[in-house]
Amino acid sequence: MSGDWREAINAFIERKKGFEVSFRNGQVVISEVKGVSKTKIKTTGLRSYRVKTLLKSQLELLKSLSGTLIDARIPFKVTLGPNEFILRFNLDRYVRVHAEGVSCVGFKDEREEPLSVVVDKLKGYGALKLLKPL
């Protein structure tokens, strides 16, 4: 899905669905986030749990971070959870925003890309914890 990315992101958030932002031929492409599965599983008979909505401050932050990352042409994935969301840049590096603050996983310091692009907004939300890679 390309076009007006703000409307597309709002639609995914309203449906409580994660989304993925990528770039093709200079265009912003927003699609539903896809997981990686090595085996086939049946989805019939599985319980589905209701995802709680994000806090208003988290919604505003998510929209702001999305805009900043899109302007910087950085691809990312968003996963929504109960009162939290995760911005994933790759398998080893992601940012978890929750009610108590922000946890940044896989970054050595705040100057490392792509964290450096959004670190000021994350600090404005709450306490920032860096969980460095081993």
Helices and strands as residue ranges (DSSP letters): H 5-14, E 19-24, E 27-32, H 56-71, E 76-81, E 84-88, E 94-98, E 101-105, H 115-125, E 128-131
